[in-house]
Amino acid sequence: MTKKTEKKAESKAKELQKQLFMKKKNSGLIMSDAEIKAADKFNEGYKKFLDEAKTEREAVKASVAILQKQGFSEYDKKKKYKAGDKVYMVNRGKALILAVIGKESIDKGVNILAAHIDSPRLDLKQNPLYEEAEMAYFKTHYYGGIKKYQWTAIPLSLHGVIVKNDGDVVEVNIGEDEKDPVFVVTDLLPHLAQEQMKRPAPKIITGEELNILIGSRPFKDDEASELVKLNIMNILFKKYGITEEDFISAELEVVPAFKAKDVGFDRSLVGAYGQDDRVCAYTAMMATIDIKGVPSRTVVTILTDKEETGSDGSTGLQSSYLEYFIYDLAESFGKNGRAVLSASKCLSADVNAGFDPTFGDVLEKKNSAYVGKGTVLTKFTGAGGKSGTNDSSAEFVGYVRKIFDENKIIWQTGELGKVDLGGGGTVAKYIANLDVDTIDLGVPVLSMHAPFEITSKADVYMTYKAFAAFIK
């Protein structure tokens, strides 16, 4: 074979590779300068949302403020709606549904986007306040899957509501303003931690050791005991009018006091608490808000609660509130709710694990999501042998893939770790159980469930564009 023939054969091989092989490039090599600029601008709004929405209640409140400015009105199931109408419904202050009525008859189905707005955190116990060694503390019960040792020795803020005996509701947000005090879970100095460091990682800090230090100054009176606790309680009484018994009817959450920040010399990444899954909540909501004109199919976007603890409860997606909303909407048009659901399609908007080369041994490279390579389509989640998953059909994967390619979305696929190591779930299976074609789509995340999670600005923007293309 001559050199000329060899070169021709090699050229043919390269052409075949280009035609037949799958290549997923870093979005920085594909996006135009104008699109990168648009992505950076979009992420400024996203960071602002993260700072305002550190709990599910705050996420609902911040979202409703945005929706009202964009012409959405509160849903009334007795009202007749027409194409183009924009509505929202709040469920118990902790979950939210927004909808844009489409041109087509609703019995042809709706397009659903479903994200969750709860994140791992520390919740105060119902009887949290105590004094020990002349210091005051709050007892906590952690919420969701966390590495407990990550929550020590970092600044923490306190958020939530207290419902007093007379029914008055007090909102609490301490530690976010620069002038506010912050709180902390203390840790043992390394000089004395020899025995602690022999513990297995999940027990380096135990659940009962996640106690929040809240003060050390005693009330000036030598006659009573627990004077530091008394001083703290007196401060709270003066500020909020509460007594210790009011903690019983309170929902108080302790979260990192960090602000959302750009990460890296190139500012290509976002670092913040709660990106799982408020990154998908924000992108899904903004894609719905930014619909141009009247959509063909009605769009229903749900921002739900309780995903991190199994989606139970009246504000989680194992509840029927999404189903009831769609049934009520269908009834207002004289249609059958079950028929609407059966014809509907859903992107379950949730994050996936980004490949971290520092810990690459737990991830399978060919089937991992990579930070900076676009939004990630996750066909199935679950654990081990796909236990507890919605495994989307090939037909629906093909349907979604076609939409993304036609709209020049930068996307990839991914699993949540190696087969025998990985695991995790989303709300996808609960929507699929309503007879709705469903697949997961979201942003790859580094340090997932940590107090400071990392995402790529390009991936955040491509997820927004992917949602917009799906519901268009």
N, C-alpha and C positions, 0 to 999 in steps of 0.2 A: 504494500500500500504506500503510495507516494505521500509526501508531506501535505500536498494540496488536497488529496483525498481525505487524509486524516483530519485536516482543518475543516473540510466540508462536513465530515461525519460529526465532528465535535460541535459545529454550528447547529446541525440538525438536532443533536441531543439537547443543546441549550434551549432551542426553540420548543422542543417537546416538554422540557422541564417547565418552561414559562407557561405553557398551555395546560399542563396536567398537574403540576405540584401546587400545593397551597402555600402561599407566602403571606405572612402577617408582619408588616413593617411597623416600626415606631411611628406614631402619629406625627412626631416632629419632622419626619422626612416626607410626609404626605400633605399635611396641612399647609395652606398658603399663609403668608405673613398676615394677611387680612383676617384669616380665620383664627390664627393664633391670638391675634389682638382681640377678636370677638370672644374667644374662650376666656382670656384673662379678664375682660370686662364682666362676663357672666359670673365668674367666680368671685368678684368683689361683692355682688349681691348675695351669693351663696354664703360667703364668710359672715356677712352681716346677719343673715338668717341664723347661722349656727350660734352666734353670740347672743341672739335674742331668744333662742328656742332650745334651752338646755334640758327641759323636761317635756313630757308629752302635753301637759297643760299649756306651757308656754309656746310650744310648737303650734298648737291649735289657735291660740290667741294671736300669734304673729301671722299665721296663715290667713285667718279671718280678716285681719287688718289689710293685708295685701289684696284679698279677694274683693272686699268692699270697695277699695279704690279702683278696681278693675271692672266694676259694674255687676258683680254677683250679689244676689239677694237671698235672704233666708228662705229655704224651701217650705212650702205650704202644701201638704198633700191634698188639700181640698181645692186647690187652684188648678186651672187648666193652663198648661204651658204650650208654647209654640216653638217652632224651629228658631234657633238663635238665642233663646232664653238661657240665662246663666244662674245657677242656684247652688246653695251649699246647705249642709245640715250638720250640726254639731251633736255628737253623742256624749252626753254627760261631761262635757268639758275636756275630754281626753282622746277623742277620735273625731274625724272629720270626713265628710263626703262632699265632693263638689261635682257638678254635672253641667254639661253644655248640650242642649237639646239639638238633635240633628234633623236633617231634611227627610231621611228615610223613615218609613213606618218602624216603630220601635220593636215590633215583633220580628224584624229582621236581625235583631240582636244589637248589643251595645259593645263598644270598645272600653275595656276596663284597664286602668292602671292601679296597682295596689302596693303601697309601701307602708312601712311602720315607722312610728315617731317615738317609740320608747327605746332607751339605750341602757346598757348595764350601769349600775350605780350602787350607792349605799342608801337604804331607806332607814329612817329612824324607827325604832320599836315603839309600841304603843305606850310603854312606860319607860322613856329613854333617859331621863335626867338623874344623875347620881353624883355623889362626891366621894373621892377616895384620896387619901394623903393630902388633903386640903387643895385639891384640884377638882374642877367640875368637868363632867363628861356626858356625852350622849351615847347610848347603846344603839347599835345598828344591826340591820339584817340585810345582807347584800342581795341585790336584784340582778338576775341574769348570770351568765357565765363570765367570771372574772378570774384573773390571777391575783389573788388577794394581796400578795406582797407589793404589787404595783401601786396600791392605794395608800401606802405609808409615806410620810415625809414629803408630801406635796400639798400646795395650798388648795383648800376645798371651800366651796360655797354652799349655802343652804337655800333651797327653793321649795315652794309648795303652798299649801293652804292649811289653815286651822279653823275648824268649825266650832265656835264657842257654844256653850250650853243654851244660850238664847237664840241660836241659829245664825248669828252673825258670822260671816266668812271673812277671815283675815288672810291676805296674801303676803307671803314671805319671800324675799329675795335679798340675801345678805352675802356679800363677798365678791360681787361683780363690779361694783363701782370702785374706782381707784382709792376712794376715801374709806371704803368699808373695811372692817376686820375680816380676816379669813379664819378657817379652822384647819385642824390637822389630825391625822392618825399618827401617833409617835411610833418610832421603831427603836430597837435595841442597838446600842453602840457596838461596833465590831469587836472592841476590846473585851466585851463580856458576852459575846454571842456564840461562843464555841458550841454549846449544846443546841442553841437555836439552829445553827447552820448544819447540824446533823439531821434535822427534820427533813422528811421528803418535801419537795417544792410546794405541793398544795397546803402543807401545814407549817411552812416557815412563818406565816402569819395565819392564825385560825380565824374563823368567823367571829368568835367571841372576843377576839383581840382587836377587832376593827372598831375601836372606841374613839370617838371624836373629842379631842380636847377643846373645851369652849371657855375656859376661864380659870383664874387662880386667886382673885382678890376677894377677901371675906367681907361680909356685911359687918359694919363696925358696931358690934355688940358682943360682949363676953358672956352673956347669959344663955345664949342658945347654941345648939349644935348645928352641924352642916351649914356653916356660915357662908362658905363659897357658893354652895348650891342656892342658898337663900338670896345671895346677892344677884346671881344670874336670874333667878326667878323674879326678883324685884325689877330688874332691868326689862325683862320680857313683859311683865305686867304693866309697867309704865309705857312701854312702846306699843304693845298690842292689846292690852287689857285682858290678858289670858292668865289662867291659873294652871297649876300642874295637871289637873284633871283634864284640861282641854286637849292635851296631847293624845288622849284616847281617840278623839275624833279629828285627827290631823293626818294629812299626807305630806310628809316632809322628806325631801330627797337631797342627798349630799352628792355633789358632782364636782369635778375639777374646776378651779377658778381660772384656768387658762383661757385666753382669747384665741380665736382662730388666727393662724399666722401663715404667711408664705414660708415655704421650706426650700432651701437650696440657694446657691449663688445665682442660679438662673430663675429663681422664683417659679419654678415649674410645678411645684407641689403645694398642697394645702395640708397643714397640720392642725388638728382640732379634736376636741372631745365630741363624741356622739355622731360621727359621720356614718356609722352603721346604726340607723339606716336613713338618717335625715338627708344624706346626699341624694338618695333616690326619692325621698319625699319632696324635696325642693325641686328637683329636676322634673318630676312628674307633674307637680302642681304648676310650674312655670310653663311646661309644654301645653298644659290644658288652658292656661290663661292666654297664651300666645297664639291660639288657634286663629287663623286668618279666615274671616267670614264665617259662614255657617258650615259645620262639618256634615258629611254625608250621614254617618251613623252617630247616634247619641254617644257622648263620652262620659264615663263615670270614673272619677278618680277618688280613691279612698286612702286616707292616711290613718292607719289603725294603731291601736295600743296593744300591749301585752305579748308581742311576738317573742320577746326575749325570755318569757317564762311559759311558753307553750300556747299562746293565743287564747287562753281561757278567760272567763269573766265576760261581763256585759259589754266591755269596750274592746275585746279581742275578736279576731275573725272566726273563732269557733262559735261566737254568738251569731244571732240571726239578723243583726241590724242592717247589713249590706243586702241580704236577701229581701228583707222587708222593704227597704228603700226601693229596690228595683220592682218589687211587686206593686207597691203603691204608685210608682211612676207609670208602670204598664197599665194599671187600672184606670189612671187618669186619662189614658188614651183609648180606653175600651179594649185593651189587649190582655192576654194571659201572661202572667209573670213567669211561669215555668217555660213557656215557649220563648220568651225573651232571653232567659238564661241559657237555654239549650243552643241558641243561635249566636251567643256572645263569644268574644275572644278577650283574653287577658294577658298582659305582661305583669307578672308578679315582680315588683321592683325591689330587688334586694341585692346586697353586695356579695362579692366573692373574695376569696383569699388571693392577694397578689403574690406572685412568685418572689420570694426573698432569698437571694443567693447565700446569705449567711446561714439560713436554715433550710437549704434546698433539699436535704435528705428526706423530708417528710412530704415533699411535693413531687409529682410526676411531670417532668418538664414538657413533654409533648401535649399534655392535657391540662396545663395550668394556665391561669390568666396572668398576663404580664402588665405591670404598671406602665402606662404610656402607649399601649397598643390598642386603645379604644374600649368601648363598652363591651361587657362580657355576657354572652348568652349561655345560661346554665341549664342544660337539658334535664338534669336530675340532681337532687341533693341526697339527703338521707345518710345512712351510715352502713358500713360493711357491705352487705348484699343489697344495697339500695333500700334499706329498711326505712319506712316512714317518709316516702317521697312521692311527689308527682313526677312521673317520668313522661315528659311530653312526647307526643306522637311524631313520627317522621314527617307526616303531612303538615303538622302545624309548624315544626321547625323549618320546613321548606317554605311555608307561607311567610314566616317572619324574615327568613334569610333573603328572600326575593325583595321584600320591602326595603331592607337595609341596603342591599346592593344597588337597587334602582335609585335610592336617595343619597348614594355616596357616603353612607355611614361607615366610619372606621370601627370595626367590631371584631371580636374573637370569641372563642369558646373556652370553657374552663370547668374543672371539677374542684371540689373542696378537699384537696389532699389525696394521698395515695389510698388505694382501695381499702387496705386493712387498717389504715390510720385515720382517714378522713371521716368527716361526719358533720352534720348540721342540718338545720331545716329552715324553711321560710313559710310564708303564708300561702304559697302556691297550691299546696294540697287541699287547703280548705276551700279555695275558690274552685279548684278542679272538681271537688266533691259536689259542687252545685251543677255539674254537667256543663262546665265551661272549659273550652280549650285554653290551656294556661302554660306559660313557660316563664322561667326566671330571667330577668335582665337587670344588670346593674354595674357598679363600679368596682374594679379591683382595689382592695384595701391592704395596706401594710399595717402591722401592729393592731389588727382587729381586736376589739373589745378592751383595748388598753385605754388609759386615761387620755392619751394623745395619739390619734390615728392619722394615717397618711394616705392621701389620694393624689392622683395626677389631675391637674387642671384640664388637660386635654380629654381625659377619660370622663370627667364630670360633664364637660360640654358635649361630648359625643353621646353620652347617655341622654341628655336633654334632647339632642337632635333625633336620637332613635325613638324616644317616646313621641316626639312631634310627628315623625314620619308614620308611626304605627296608627296614631289616632286621626291623621289627616283625612 
